[in-house]
């Protein structure tokens, strides 16, 4: 009897695995690796070829920010402004605004950064909307994890929405940052 249950269990596990695998489809969208160069500095982003034609597609090297505006916005050497996707940090005039700005500066100033496009290219102020990475570390996530920004502006369909909200709850629970 025990042997039949374990074979039955294995069979059910196999069926479950097959069902899950049938739902997973390889990404068939055509993508291209774009490198954006700014006088010796670069951004790397993988974007859908069919995406908006006004996205930046120049090329070469490593990218540095030149000015930290606040805890979720900074400028590149070209003058282009970047807004961190999925987060909201206090404005400089608000409580915690300066601390949030300083923390972002600590994370990205003087370091090579990689920008990755999310669902939208630009916001209503024409700022680039990007996920910012140093190596494999997502700066957007770090700002939330450390309590210097809140999870905001992700659509209900965005797979990161619940994750970012959970990071915010954990930061509040541990009284991290602000």
N, C-alpha and C positions, 0 to 999 in steps of 0.2 A: 504493500500500500504506500509506504513512504517513497519508494522508487517512482511510482506512478505520479505522485504529487510533484516530485522534483522535476520529472520530465515534462509534466503539464505546466509547471511554473516556468521552465526554460522555454517551452513553446510559446506561452503567453508573452514572456519577455521578448522573444524573437519577433512576434507579431507587433508588439508595441514599438520596437526599434524600427521595423519596416515601415510602420505608419508614420513615425517621426521623420524618417529619411525621405519618404515620398513627399513630405511637405517642404523639405529644404531643396531649393533650386539654386544652382550656381548663378552668380551675378552675370547676366548676359549683357548688361549695359556696357557700351563702349566707353572706356575711360582713357584719359591721357594724363601724363605727369607734366604739369606746368611748373616752370620755375620762373619766378619773377625777380628781375634784377634791378637794383637801385644803386648805381654807381659803386659797384663792387660788393653790394650786399644783396641777399636773396631771400625769397619766400618759395616754399615748395608746396604745391597743393594738387590733389587729384580731383579733377572736376569732370563731370559728364560732358562729352564733346558737344552734345545737343543743348547745353546750357546757354544762358544769356550771352549775347555777343559783346556786351559791354563789360564782361569780366576781364580782369587784368591777365595778360598772357605774355609778358616780357620775360627775359631769361638771365640768370647767372648768380652764383656764389651764396653769400649769407646775408641775412637781413637783421638790421638793428633798429630798435625804436630810438627816437631822439628826444621825445618829450612824453612824460606821463601826465595826462590831463587829469584823470581821477582814477578811481579803483576799477573801472571797467573800460577805459578809453585811453588810447595813446596815439602818437603820431610817428610816422616813419620818416626816414631821411628825405623822401620825395615830397613830404607835406601831406601825404595821404593819411587819413584818420582811420583807425581801426577800433571797432567796438567788439568786446568779447561777447560771443553768442551765448545766450541762455542764462546770463547772470545780470544782476543789478546791484551796483555798489552805491553807497551814499554820495551825494554831490558834495563838493568841497565845503559848501556853506552849511551842510547838515552835520549833525553829531556823528562822529566817526569817519567823516569824509577824508580828512587829512591822513588818518591812520590807514585807511583803505588804500589811498593813493601811494603812501610810503611802502605798504606791503607789496603792491603790484610792482613798484620800482625795484624793490629788493629781489623780486622773482625774475624780472626780465631785463633790467638795465644792464647794458654791456655784454649781453649774451646772445648767441645765435638763436633765432626763433624761427619756427615753422608755422605758417598759417594754413589752416584747412577750412575750406568753404563748407558751410552747413546747407540748409535748405534755401536760404535767401542770400543774395550777393550783397545787397546794400539796404540800409534803413532809410527812413524818410528824410534824414539829414545828410544822405549820400555817404555815410561812413561804411567802410567795408565791415561786414559781419563775419567774424571768423572764430574758429577754435584755435587757440594759440598753444604751441608745444615747445618745450625745451627738451630735446631728446624724446623720451616716451612720456614725459610728464605733461599732462594737460593743465595749463595754467587756469583755465576757466574753472575746472574742478577744484584746484588747490585754493582758489579764492573763496569758494563756498565751504570746503572742508575746514579751512582755518578760520572761518567766521568773519571774513572781510567782505562778503557779498552774499546776496540771496539768489535762489533759483527763480528765474523770471523769463517770460517771453518765449517759452518753448510751446509749440502747438500741442494739442491733445494727442496727435498722432506721433509725435516725436518719441522715439524709443528712449532717449536720454531724460525725458521729463521726470518720470518717477524716480530715476536714479539721482538726479540733481536734487529733487525734493527730499529724498532720503538723506543725502549728504547734508543738506541744510538742517534737518531735524537732528542729526547726530552732532553737528556743530553747536546747535542751541543746547542740546542735552549736556554736552561736555563744557559748555560756556566758553567755547573757543572764540578768539578774536574779539569782535565788538560785542 
